[in-house]
Amino acid sequence: MTSKFPVGKLPTAVLAEILARHAPQDPRVVVGPGIGLDTAVLDMGDRYLVAKTDPITFASDLIGWYAVHVNANDLACSGARPLWFLATVLLPPARADRELAEAIIQQIDEACRALGASLVGGHTEVTIGLERPIVVGCLLGEVDKQALITTQGARPGDAVLLAGGIPIEGTALIAREKAAELADRFEPGFLARCRDLLFTPGISVVGYAAQATEAAEVHAMHDPTEGGLAAGLWELAIASGCTLSVERERIPILPEGQELCDALGLDPLATIASGALLLCVAAEGAAPLCEMFARQGTRCEIIGEVGRAGQAAVVLRSGGQTAPLALPEQDEIARFFG
């Protein structure tokens, strides 16, 4: 009997096994599907076309805005410029009306314009079986061939950096989606700060990625999303075929995120973490890159290093002890909402 999967991403081992049987046939596919490979890269002759698709399933408000930014983050991690956005908007029968449709499309258009991208197409429908809207985004962009960066690029000896803090998205999502349930447990000002993390510092890492590639020799970038930093580190390790060693005490955890996770029994390292950017850079460029971010008011920490190649693993050092970091079976948000 086949076991059922929990809510969230498919188990990594299962997905890897499935994808291994479905390799792309077109020789123009430079980067195809794989664990930790968030964008497809296609050879268009003089440049690469970079493509990304991602749904918004946890959030219920601002889902059009979310859809653009989470897709743009992955494109930016490839060094690409976001240009063309397509959206599939699925509306629940009980809530489908003109006002809802207009609001979602307006959010998409405004988010695209803020990034210099354009809404160019998609599909909308009222869908049987839904309780709330779902938006599936697809974003296309371009990158010069010599400027492409992938999660496969981490090299032994690289420093592992984290720009921003964790878990920005998870903290904001909980405060926004569970406002009524949390009202009697937390002060209104605290919950307001948690909600505002969505915009300040925000979940976009497009700016971080552009600044980093201009200032340092960046070999790999990855934005930790579902499954949090722990899953992001594992995806980076699997894609690059390297061991990552990380210092627990160096990880920048937002005070609001730590407090909310502690109170609710959640692990901040396994909570959806859009708004943070993982970077693997040449060791000599790590400290100057952190200093550059600091001058701009962004926290960036050297949290570890890339070890030997040939084996994907993530180890966490804390309090003088070293132990394997577990790959989360489910994001803490999915577990909490469930």
DRENDO-1510 file (C-alpha; in Angstrom, 1 decimal, always signed):
<recs>
REC; n; res; u; v; w
REC; 1; MET; +0.0; +0.0; +0.0 .
REC; 2; THR; +1.4; +3.4; -1.0 .
REC; 3; SER; +1.8; +5.8; +1.9 .
REC; 4; LYS; +0.3; +9.3; +1.7 .
REC; 5; PHE; +2.5; +12.3; +1.7 .
REC; 6; PRO; +2.1; +15.2; +4.1 .
REC; 7; VAL; +1.1; +18.7; +2.9 .
REC; 8; GLY; +4.0; +20.5; +1.2 .
REC; 9; LYS; +6.7; +19.5; -1.2 .
REC; 10; LEU; +7.1; +16.0; -2.3 .
REC; 11; PRO; +9.7; +14.0; -0.3 .
REC; 12; THR; +13.1; +14.7; -1.8 .
REC; 13; ALA; +14.0; +11.1; -2.4 .
REC; 14; VAL; +10.7; +10.4; -4.2 .
REC; 15; LEU; +10.9; +13.4; -6.4 .
REC; 16; ALA; +14.6; +12.7; -7.3 .
REC; 17; GLU; +13.7; +9.1; -8.3 .
REC; 18; ILE; +10.8; +10.3; -10.5 .
REC; 19; LEU; +12.8; +13.1; -12.2 .
REC; 20; ALA; +15.6; +10.7; -13.0 .
REC; 21; ARG; +13.3; +8.8; -15.4 .
REC; 22; HIS; +12.3; +12.0; -17.3 .
REC; 23; ALA; +15.4; +13.7; -18.5 .
REC; 24; PRO; +14.9; +16.5; -21.1 .
REC; 25; GLN; +15.5; +15.5; -24.8 .
REC; 26; ASP; +16.2; +19.0; -26.2 .
REC; 27; PRO; +19.9; +19.7; -26.3 .
REC; 28; ARG; +19.2; +23.4; -25.7 .
REC; 29; VAL; +18.2; +22.6; -22.1 .
REC; 30; VAL; +21.2; +23.8; -20.1 .
REC; 31; VAL; +19.6; +23.3; -16.7 .
REC; 32; GLY; +16.6; +21.0; -16.4 .
REC; 33; PRO; +14.6; +19.6; -13.5 .
REC; 34; GLY; +16.4; +18.4; -10.3 .
REC; 35; ILE; +16.5; +18.8; -6.6 .
REC; 36; GLY; +17.5; +22.3; -5.6 .
REC; 37; LEU; +17.3; +23.4; -9.3 .
REC; 38; ASP; +14.6; +26.1; -9.1 .
REC; 39; THR; +14.9; +27.4; -12.6 .
REC; 40; ALA; +15.1; +25.9; -16.0 .
REC; 41; VAL; +17.8; +27.4; -18.3 .
REC; 42; LEU; +17.4; +27.3; -22.1 .
REC; 43; ASP; +20.0; +28.2; -24.7 .
REC; 44; MET; +18.6; +30.9; -27.0 .
REC; 45; GLY; +21.8; +31.5; -29.0 .
REC; 46; ASP; +23.3; +34.7; -27.7 .
REC; 47; ARG; +21.9; +34.4; -24.2 .
REC; 48; TYR; +20.0; +32.1; -21.9 .
REC; 49; LEU; +16.3; +32.2; -21.2 .
REC; 50; VAL; +15.6; +31.4; -17.6 .
REC; 51; ALA; +12.1; +30.1; -16.6 .
REC; 52; LYS; +10.5; +29.5; -13.2 .
REC; 53; THR; +7.1; +28.4; -12.0 .
REC; 54; ASP; +5.8; +28.4; -8.4 .
REC; 55; PRO; +2.3; +28.4; -6.8 .
REC; 56; ILE; +1.1; +30.3; -3.8 .
REC; 57; THR; -0.7; +27.9; -1.5 .
REC; 58; PHE; -0.1; +29.0; +2.2 .
REC; 59; ALA; -1.1; +32.6; +1.9 .
REC; 60; SER; -4.7; +33.8; +1.3 .
REC; 61; ASP; -4.2; +37.6; +1.1 .
REC; 62; LEU; -1.9; +39.4; -1.4 .
REC; 63; ILE; -1.5; +36.1; -3.3 .
REC; 64; GLY; -0.9; +37.9; -6.6 .
REC; 65; TRP; +1.8; +40.0; -5.1 .
REC; 66; TYR; +3.4; +36.9; -3.5 .
REC; 67; ALA; +3.3; +35.0; -6.7 .
REC; 68; VAL; +5.4; +37.5; -8.5 .
REC; 69; HIS; +8.0; +37.9; -5.8 .
REC; 70; VAL; +8.6; +34.2; -5.0 .
REC; 71; ASN; +9.1; +33.5; -8.7 .
REC; 72; ALA; +11.4; +36.5; -9.1 .
REC; 73; ASN; +13.5; +35.4; -6.2 .
REC; 74; ASP; +14.5; +32.2; -7.9 .
REC; 75; LEU; +15.1; +34.0; -11.2 .
REC; 76; ALA; +17.4; +36.4; -9.4 .
REC; 77; CYS; +19.3; +33.6; -7.9 .
REC; 78; SER; +20.3; +32.5; -11.4 .
REC; 79; GLY; +21.6; +36.0; -12.1 .
REC; 80; ALA; +18.7; +36.6; -14.5 .
REC; 81; ARG; +16.5; +39.7; -14.9 .
REC; 82; PRO; +12.8; +39.1; -14.4 .
REC; 83; LEU; +10.9; +40.1; -17.6 .
REC; 84; TRP; +7.7; +38.3; -18.4 .
REC; 85; PHE; +5.1; +36.9; -16.0 .
REC; 86; LEU; +2.2; +34.5; -16.7 .
REC; 87; ALA; -0.4; +33.6; -14.1 .
REC; 88; THR; -2.9; +30.8; -13.6 .
REC; 89; VAL; -5.5; +32.2; -11.3 .
REC; 90; LEU; -7.9; +29.6; -9.8 .
REC; 91; LEU; -10.9; +31.0; -7.8 .
REC; 92; PRO; -13.1; +29.1; -5.4 .
REC; 93; PRO; -16.8; +29.0; -6.4 .
REC; 94; ALA; -18.0; +30.4; -3.0 .
REC; 95; ARG; -15.9; +33.5; -3.4 .
REC; 96; ALA; -15.5; +34.1; -7.1 .
REC; 97; ASP; -16.6; +37.5; -8.2 .
REC; 98; ARG; -15.3; +40.5; -10.2 .
REC; 99; GLU; -13.8; +42.2; -7.1 .
REC; 100; LEU; -11.6; +39.2; -6.2 .
REC; 101; ALA; -10.4; +38.7; -9.7 .
REC; 102; GLU; -9.6; +42.4; -10.2 .
REC; 103; ALA; -7.7; +42.5; -6.8 .
REC; 104; ILE; -5.5; +39.5; -7.6 .
REC; 105; ILE; -4.6; +40.7; -11.1 .
REC; 106; GLN; -4.0; +44.3; -9.8 .
REC; 107; GLN; -1.5; +42.8; -7.2 .
REC; 108; ILE; +0.2; +40.9; -10.0 .
REC; 109; ASP; +0.6; +43.9; -12.2 .
REC; 110; GLU; +1.8; +46.2; -9.5 .
REC; 111; ALA; +4.4; +43.7; -8.3 .
REC; 112; CYS; +5.6; +43.1; -11.9 .
REC; 113; ARG; +6.0; +46.9; -12.5 .
REC; 114; ALA; +8.0; +47.3; -9.3 .
REC; 115; LEU; +10.5; +44.7; -10.7 .
REC; 116; GLY; +10.5; +46.0; -14.2 .
REC; 117; ALA; +8.7; +43.0; -15.5 .
REC; 118; SER; +5.4; +42.7; -17.4 .
REC; 119; LEU; +2.3; +40.6; -17.0 .
REC; 120; VAL; +2.0; +39.0; -20.4 .
REC; 121; GLY; -0.6; +36.2; -20.2 .
REC; 122; GLY; -2.1; +33.3; -18.3 .
REC; 123; HIS; -5.4; +31.7; -17.4 .
REC; 124; THR; -8.2; +32.4; -15.0 .
REC; 125; GLU; -11.1; +30.2; -14.0 .
REC; 126; VAL; -13.5; +29.3; -11.2 .
REC; 127; THR; -12.4; +25.9; -10.0 .
REC; 128; ILE; -14.4; +23.1; -8.3 .
REC; 129; GLY; -13.1; +21.9; -5.0 .
REC; 130; LEU; -11.2; +25.0; -3.9 .
REC; 131; GLU; -11.9; +26.8; -0.6 .
REC; 132; ARG; -9.6; +29.7; -1.3 .
REC; 133; PRO; -7.8; +31.2; -4.3 .
REC; 134; ILE; -4.7; +29.7; -5.8 .
REC; 135; VAL; -2.2; +31.5; -8.0 .
REC; 136; VAL; +0.4; +29.6; -10.0 .
REC; 137; GLY; +3.0; +31.9; -11.5 .
REC; 138; CYS; +5.4; +31.4; -14.3 .
REC; 139; LEU; +8.2; +34.0; -14.8 .
REC; 140; LEU; +10.7; +34.3; -17.7 .
REC; 141; GLY; +13.9; +36.3; -17.8 .
REC; 142; GLU; +17.2; +36.6; -19.6 .
REC; 143; VAL; +20.8; +36.3; -18.5 .
REC; 144; ASP; +24.1; +36.7; -20.4 .
REC; 145; LYS; +25.8; +33.3; -20.7 .
REC; 146; GLN; +28.8; +34.3; -18.7 .
REC; 147; ALA; +26.6; +35.6; -15.9 .
REC; 148; LEU; +24.6; +32.5; -15.2 .
REC; 149; ILE; +24.7; +31.2; -11.6 .
REC; 150; THR; +23.1; +28.0; -10.5 .
REC; 151; THR; +22.9; +26.0; -7.2 .
REC; 152; GLN; +25.2; +23.5; -8.8 .
REC; 153; GLY; +28.1; +26.0; -8.6 .
REC; 154; ALA; +29.2; +25.7; -4.9 .
REC; 155; ARG; +32.9; +24.8; -4.6 .
REC; 156; PRO; +34.8; +23.2; -1.8 .
REC; 157; GLY; +36.4; +26.0; +0.2 .
REC; 158; ASP; +33.6; +28.5; -0.5 .
REC; 159; ALA; +32.2; +30.5; +2.4 .
REC; 160; VAL; +28.4; +30.0; +3.0 .
REC; 161; LEU; +26.7; +33.3; +3.7 .
REC; 162; LEU; +23.1; +34.2; +4.6 .
REC; 163; ALA; +21.9; +37.7; +3.8 .
REC; 164; GLY; +18.7; +38.9; +5.5 .
REC; 165; GLY; +17.2; +36.9; +8.4 .
REC; 166; ILE; +15.0; +33.9; +9.0 .
REC; 167; PRO; +12.1; +33.1; +9.0 .
REC; 168; ILE; +10.8; +36.4; +7.5 .
REC; 169; GLU; +8.0; +34.9; +5.4 .
REC; 170; GLY; +7.0; +32.3; +8.0 .
REC; 171; THR; +6.7; +34.9; +10.7 .
REC; 172; ALA; +4.6; +37.3; +8.6 .
REC; 173; LEU; +2.4; +34.4; +7.3 .
REC; 174; ILE; +1.5; +33.2; +10.8 .
REC; 175; ALA; +0.7; +36.7; +12.0 .
REC; 176; ARG; -1.4; +37.4; +9.0 .
REC; 177; GLU; -3.2; +34.1; +8.5 .
REC; 178; LYS; -3.8; +33.3; +12.2 .
REC; 179; ALA; -4.4; +36.8; +13.6 .
REC; 180; ALA; -7.6; +36.0; +15.4 .
REC; 181; GLU; -6.1; +32.9; +17.1 .
REC; 182; LEU; -3.0; +34.8; +18.2 .
REC; 183; ALA; -4.7; +37.9; +19.5 .
REC; 184; ASP; -5.0; +36.7; +23.0 .
REC; 185; ARG; -1.4; +35.3; +23.2 .
REC; 186; PHE; +0.6; +38.3; +21.9 .
REC; 187; GLU; +0.6; +42.0; +22.2 .
REC; 188; PRO; -0.9; +43.9; +19.2 .
REC; 189; GLY; +2.4; +45.8; +18.6 .
REC; 190; PHE; +4.3; +42.5; +18.4 .
REC; 191; LEU; +1.9; +41.0; +15.9 .
REC; 192; ALA; +1.9; +44.2; +13.8 .
REC; 193; ARG; +5.7; +44.0; +13.6 .
REC; 194; CYS; +5.4; +40.3; +12.5 .
REC; 195; ARG; +2.9; +41.2; +9.8 .
REC; 196; ASP; +5.0; +44.1; +8.6 .
REC; 197; LEU; +8.0; +41.8; +8.0 .
REC; 198; LEU; +6.3; +40.9; +4.7 .
REC; 199; PHE; +7.4; +44.3; +3.4 .
REC; 200; THR; +10.2; +45.4; +5.8 .
REC; 201; PRO; +12.7; +43.9; +5.2 .
REC; 202; GLY; +10.3; +42.0; +2.9 .
REC; 203; ILE; +10.4; +38.7; +1.1 .
REC; 204; SER; +12.2; +39.8; -2.0 .
REC; 205; VAL; +15.9; +38.9; -2.5 .
REC; 206; VAL; +16.1; +40.4; -6.0 .
REC; 207; GLY; +18.1; +43.3; -4.8 .
REC; 208; TYR; +20.4; +41.2; -2.6 .
REC; 209; ALA; +21.2; +38.9; -5.5 .
REC; 210; ALA; +22.1; +41.8; -7.8 .
REC; 211; GLN; +24.2; +43.6; -5.2 .
REC; 212; ALA; +26.1; +40.4; -4.3 .
REC; 213; THR; +27.0; +39.5; -7.9 .
REC; 214; GLU; +28.3; +43.0; -8.5 .
REC; 215; ALA; +30.5; +43.0; -5.4 .
REC; 216; ALA; +31.9; +39.4; -5.1 .
REC; 217; GLU; +32.7; +36.2; -6.9 .
REC; 218; VAL; +29.5; +34.3; -6.3 .
REC; 219; HIS; +29.5; +30.7; -7.2 .
REC; 220; ALA; +25.9; +29.7; -6.1 .
REC; 221; MET; +22.8; +31.4; -4.8 .
REC; 222; HIS; +19.6; +29.9; -3.4 .
REC; 223; ASP; +16.6; +31.4; -1.6 .
REC; 224; PRO; +15.3; +29.1; +1.2 .
REC; 225; THR; +11.6; +28.8; +0.9 .
REC; 226; GLU; +9.4; +25.9; +2.0 .
REC; 227; GLY; +11.2; +23.8; +4.5 .
REC; 228; GLY; +13.1; +26.9; +5.6 .
REC; 229; LEU; +16.9; +27.3; +5.9 .
REC; 230; ALA; +17.4; +23.6; +6.7 .
REC; 231; ALA; +15.7; +22.5; +3.4 .
REC; 232; GLY; +17.5; +25.3; +1.5 .
REC; 233; LEU; +20.9; +24.1; +2.7 .
REC; 234; TRP; +20.1; +20.6; +1.8 .
REC; 235; GLU; +18.9; +21.6; -1.7 .
REC; 236; LEU; +22.1; +23.5; -2.2 .
REC; 237; ALA; +24.2; +20.6; -1.0 .
REC; 238; ILE; +22.3; +18.1; -3.3 .
REC; 239; ALA; +22.5; +20.3; -6.3 .
REC; 240; SER; +26.3; +20.9; -5.9 .
REC; 241; GLY; +27.1; +17.5; -4.6 .
REC; 242; CYS; +29.0; +19.0; -1.6 .
REC; 243; THR; +29.0; +18.8; +2.2 .
REC; 244; LEU; +28.0; +22.1; +3.9 .
REC; 245; SER; +29.1; +22.8; +7.5 .
REC; 246; VAL; +27.0; +25.5; +9.3 .
REC; 247; GLU; +27.4; +27.3; +12.6 .
REC; 248; ARG; +24.1; +27.4; +14.5 .
REC; 249; GLU; +25.0; +30.5; +16.5 .
REC; 250; ARG; +25.9; +32.5; +13.4 .
REC; 251; ILE; +22.5; +32.1; +11.7 .
REC; 252; PRO; +20.6; +35.4; +11.8 .
REC; 253; ILE; +17.2; +34.7; +13.3 .
REC; 254; LEU; +14.9; +37.7; +13.6 .
REC; 255; PRO; +13.8; +38.3; +17.2 .
REC; 256; GLU; +10.1; +38.3; +16.2 .
REC; 257; GLY; +10.6; +35.0; +14.4 .
REC; 258; GLN; +12.4; +33.4; +17.3 .
REC; 259; GLU; +9.8; +34.6; +19.8 .
REC; 260; LEU; +6.8; +33.4; +17.6 .
REC; 261; CYS; +8.4; +30.1; +16.9 .
REC; 262; ASP; +9.3; +29.5; +20.5 .
REC; 263; ALA; +5.8; +30.2; +21.7 .
REC; 264; LEU; +4.2; +28.0; +19.1 .
REC; 265; GLY; +6.7; +25.1; +19.3 .
REC; 266; LEU; +8.1; +25.6; +15.8 .
REC; 267; ASP; +11.7; +25.2; +14.5 .
REC; 268; PRO; +12.8; +28.5; +12.9 .
REC; 269; LEU; +15.3; +26.7; +10.8 .
REC; 270; ALA; +12.5; +24.6; +9.1 .
REC; 271; THR; +10.0; +27.5; +8.7 .
REC; 272; ILE; +9.4; +29.0; +5.2 .
REC; 273; ALA; +12.1; +31.6; +4.8 .
REC; 274; SER; +11.6; +33.8; +1.7 .
REC; 275; GLY; +13.5; +37.1; +2.3 .
REC; 276; ALA; +16.8; +35.4; +3.1 .
REC; 277; LEU; +19.5; +34.6; +0.5 .
REC; 278; LEU; +22.0; +31.8; +0.7 .
REC; 279; LEU; +25.3; +32.5; -1.1 .
REC; 280; CYS; +28.4; +30.5; -1.8 .
REC; 281; VAL; +31.3; +32.8; -2.5 .
REC; 282; ALA; +35.1; +32.6; -2.8 .
REC; 283; ALA; +36.4; +32.6; +0.8 .
REC; 284; GLU; +38.4; +35.8; +0.3 .
REC; 285; GLY; +35.4; +37.7; -0.8 .
REC; 286; ALA; +33.1; +36.7; +2.1 .
REC; 287; ALA; +34.0; +39.4; +4.7 .
REC; 288; PRO; +34.0; +42.3; +2.2 .
REC; 289; LEU; +30.6; +41.2; +1.0 .
REC; 290; CYS; +29.2; +41.1; +4.5 .
REC; 291; GLU; +30.6; +44.6; +5.0 .
REC; 292; MET; +29.0; +45.8; +1.8 .
REC; 293; PHE; +25.6; +44.6; +3.0 .
REC; 294; ALA; +26.1; +46.1; +6.4 .
REC; 295; ARG; +26.8; +49.5; +4.9 .
REC; 296; GLN; +23.4; +49.2; +3.2 .
REC; 297; GLY; +21.6; +48.2; +6.4 .
REC; 298; THR; +21.3; +44.5; +5.6 .
REC; 299; ARG; +22.5; +41.9; +8.0 .
REC; 300; CYS; +24.7; +39.3; +6.3 .
REC; 301; GLU; +26.6; +36.6; +8.1 .
REC; 302; ILE; +29.2; +34.0; +7.2 .
REC; 303; ILE; +27.3; +30.9; +8.6 .
REC; 304; GLY; +29.6; +28.1; +7.4 .
REC; 305; GLU; +31.7; +26.7; +4.6 .
REC; 306; VAL; +31.5; +24.2; +1.7 .
REC; 307; GLY; +33.4; +21.0; +2.4 .
REC; 308; ARG; +34.3; +18.1; +0.3 .
REC; 309; ALA; +32.7; +17.3; -3.0 .
REC; 310; GLY; +31.1; +14.0; -4.0 .
REC; 311; GLN; +28.7; +13.6; -1.1 .
REC; 312; ALA; +25.7; +15.8; -0.3 .
REC; 313; ALA; +25.4; +16.4; +3.4 .
REC; 314; VAL; +24.7; +19.2; +5.8 .
REC; 315; VAL; +26.2; +19.3; +9.3 .
REC; 316; LEU; +25.3; +21.8; +12.1 .
REC; 317; ARG; +27.8; +22.9; +14.7 .
REC; 318; SER; +26.3; +24.2; +17.9 .
REC; 319; GLY; +27.8; +24.6; +21.4 .
REC; 320; GLY; +31.0; +22.7; +20.4 .
REC; 321; GLN; +29.0; +19.8; +19.2 .
REC; 322; THR; +28.5; +18.7; +15.5 .
REC; 323; ALA; +25.6; +16.7; +14.2 .
REC; 324; PRO; +23.8; +16.1; +10.9 .
REC; 325; LEU; +21.1; +18.6; +10.1 .
REC; 326; ALA; +17.9; +16.8; +9.3 .
REC; 327; LEU; +16.1; +17.5; +6.1 .
REC; 328; PRO; +12.6; +18.6; +7.2 .
REC; 329; GLU; +9.9; +16.2; +6.2 .
REC; 330; GLN; +7.4; +19.1; +6.2 .
REC; 331; ASP; +7.6; +22.9; +6.6 .
REC; 332; GLU; +6.7; +24.1; +10.0 .
REC; 333; ILE; +4.0; +26.4; +8.5 .
REC; 334; ALA; +2.3; +23.4; +6.9 .
REC; 335; ARG; +2.4; +21.5; +10.1 .
REC; 336; PHE; +1.1; +24.4; +12.2 .
REC; 337; PHE; -1.7; +25.3; +9.7 .
REC; 338; GLY; -2.7; +21.6; +9.5 .
</recs>
